[in-house]
Amino acid sequence: MSTRSNKPSVRLSGKYGIIIGAAAVLLSAVATIPFFGGGDRYDGATAEARYFDVGQGDAAMFLWDGGAILIDAGTNESQRDLVDEIEALGIDEIDCAVFTHPHEDHIGGADYVLEAFDVNAVIMPDTTADSNSYYSMMECVREERCPVYDAEAGGEYTFGDVTLSVLSPAKEFGEANLDSAVVMIEYGDVSFLFMGDCETEAELAALDKMGDDAFDCDVIKIGHHGSYTSTSEELLSAATPDIAVISCGKGNDYGHPHRETLEKLEEHGIALYRTDRLGTVTVKTDGKTVWVGN
């Protein structure tokens, strides 16, 4: 991984242990984060979201005109395959990595990603975990001098033509799934919603704080691998997506996705795509419409 000379000095301090100069980089503000851009991967204004097959875990990437945003990094077991798949896309720089919460099935490959790619910024909620995956991730954040931004409802970040809005957590619950970051990525007239492992209680709190319109989307990554503890009727009624993606492992021990969630999606007429059946799912857009592609 290359080292940029304009990276600020970093030292350990506080809960996350990340400080740039004299100011903490755990921020909760509207921000414009530099984006790398300059690529010619796509014709015209086309972009895509890739929902990687990482088994019983989550990892997705939004790509557009030379930019890339990663949302979660899968499991320890899937980390090498994830990095290989990202590299196969011609990516060597990631504008932002969103780590929705510090469970192994979402950050297991975070350290590997941070070492393999030049990551410009990290967004994650103010919650920690007593696990090797969490400690390894934070050590790499320190070593690679990545600015860390606090994920909380109301945060907004711009990357060229793309806006990333944080919709949850709306308050501190003290439990990792409930404190999971929920982010909306908007490109042109289309929007992609990533629910992390957010559960119903946190969904309702976020809807109350942000309003139903904030969740209106074209594509939704279903929360908590399709568990019945997520994807409330209130959320689906606010989001009104055309496409839903569930990331889960084939024959997983949790029975994901649960019947209750599948029935809700069917009742709402939402087209469903599952990584346990299809492998990596790619949803493409021209900024006006969305479709599932290769």
Secondary structure in CASP SS format (residue, H / E / C, confidence):
PFRMAT SS
TARGET T0000
AUTHOR 0000-0000-0000
METHOD secondary structure of the structure
MODEL  1
M C 1.00
S C 1.00
T C 1.00
R C 1.00
S C 1.00
N C 1.00
K C 1.00
P C 1.00
S C 1.00
V E 1.00
R E 1.00
L C 1.00
S C 1.00
G C 1.00
K C 1.00
Y C 1.00
G C 1.00
I C 1.00
I E 1.00
I E 1.00
G C 1.00
A C 1.00
A E 1.00
A E 1.00
V C 1.00
L C 1.00
L E 1.00
S C 1.00
A C 1.00
V C 1.00
A E 1.00
T E 1.00
I C 1.00
P C 1.00
F C 1.00
F C 1.00
G C 1.00
G C 1.00
G C 1.00
D C 1.00
R C 1.00
Y C 1.00
D C 1.00
G C 1.00
A C 1.00
T C 1.00
A E 1.00
E E 1.00
A E 1.00
R E 1.00
Y E 1.00
F C 1.00
D C 1.00
V C 1.00
G C 1.00
Q C 1.00
G C 1.00
D C 1.00
A C 1.00
A E 1.00
M E 1.00
F E 1.00
L E 1.00
W E 1.00
D C 1.00
G C 1.00
G E 1.00
A E 1.00
I E 1.00
L E 1.00
I E 1.00
D C 1.00
A C 1.00
G C 1.00
T C 1.00
N C 1.00
E C 1.00
S C 1.00
Q H 1.00
R H 1.00
D H 1.00
L H 1.00
V H 1.00
D H 1.00
E H 1.00
I H 1.00
E H 1.00
A H 1.00
L C 1.00
G C 1.00
I C 1.00
D C 1.00
E E 1.00
I E 1.00
D C 1.00
C E 1.00
A E 1.00
V E 1.00
F C 1.00
T C 1.00
H C 1.00
P C 1.00
H C 1.00
E H 1.00
D H 1.00
H H 1.00
I H 1.00
G C 1.00
G C 1.00
A H 1.00
D H 1.00
Y H 1.00
V H 1.00
L H 1.00
E H 1.00
A H 1.00
F C 1.00
D E 1.00
V E 1.00
N C 1.00
A C 1.00
V E 1.00
I E 1.00
M E 1.00
P C 1.00
D C 1.00
T C 1.00
T C 1.00
A C 1.00
D C 1.00
S C 1.00
N H 1.00
S H 1.00
Y H 1.00
Y H 1.00
S H 1.00
M H 1.00
M H 1.00
E H 1.00
C H 1.00
V H 1.00
R H 1.00
E H 1.00
E H 1.00
R C 1.00
C C 1.00
P C 1.00
V E 1.00
Y E 1.00
D E 1.00
A C 1.00
E C 1.00
A C 1.00
G C 1.00
G C 1.00
E E 1.00
Y E 1.00
T E 1.00
F E 1.00
G C 1.00
D C 1.00
V E 1.00
T E 1.00
L E 1.00
S E 1.00
V E 1.00
L E 1.00
S E 1.00
P C 1.00
A C 1.00
K C 1.00
E C 1.00
F C 1.00
G C 1.00
E C 1.00
A C 1.00
N C 1.00
L C 1.00
D C 1.00
S C 1.00
A C 1.00
V E 1.00
V E 1.00
M E 1.00
I E 1.00
E E 1.00
Y E 1.00
G C 1.00
D C 1.00
V E 1.00
S E 1.00
F E 1.00
L E 1.00
F E 1.00
M C 1.00
G C 1.00
D C 1.00
C C 1.00
E C 1.00
T H 1.00
E H 1.00
A H 1.00
E H 1.00
L H 1.00
A H 1.00
A H 1.00
L H 1.00
D H 1.00
K H 1.00
M H 1.00
G C 1.00
D H 1.00
D H 1.00
A H 1.00
F H 1.00
D C 1.00
C C 1.00
D C 1.00
V E 1.00
I E 1.00
K E 1.00
I C 1.00
G H 1.00
H H 1.00
H H 1.00
G H 1.00
S C 1.00
Y C 1.00
T C 1.00
S C 1.00
T C 1.00
S C 1.00
E H 1.00
E H 1.00
L H 1.00
L H 1.00
S H 1.00
A H 1.00
A H 1.00
T C 1.00
P C 1.00
D C 1.00
I E 1.00
A E 1.00
V E 1.00
I E 1.00
S C 1.00
C C 1.00
G C 1.00
K C 1.00
G C 1.00
N C 1.00
D C 1.00
Y C 1.00
G C 1.00
H C 1.00
P C 1.00
H C 1.00
R H 1.00
E H 1.00
T H 1.00
L H 1.00
E H 1.00
K H 1.00
L H 1.00
E H 1.00
E H 1.00
H C 1.00
G C 1.00
I C 1.00
A E 1.00
L E 1.00
Y E 1.00
R E 1.00
T H 1.00
D H 1.00
R H 1.00
L H 1.00
G C 1.00
T C 1.00
V E 1.00
T E 1.00
V E 1.00
K E 1.00
T E 1.00
D C 1.00
G C 1.00
K C 1.00
T C 1.00
V E 1.00
W E 1.00
V E 1.00
G E 1.00
N C 1.00
END
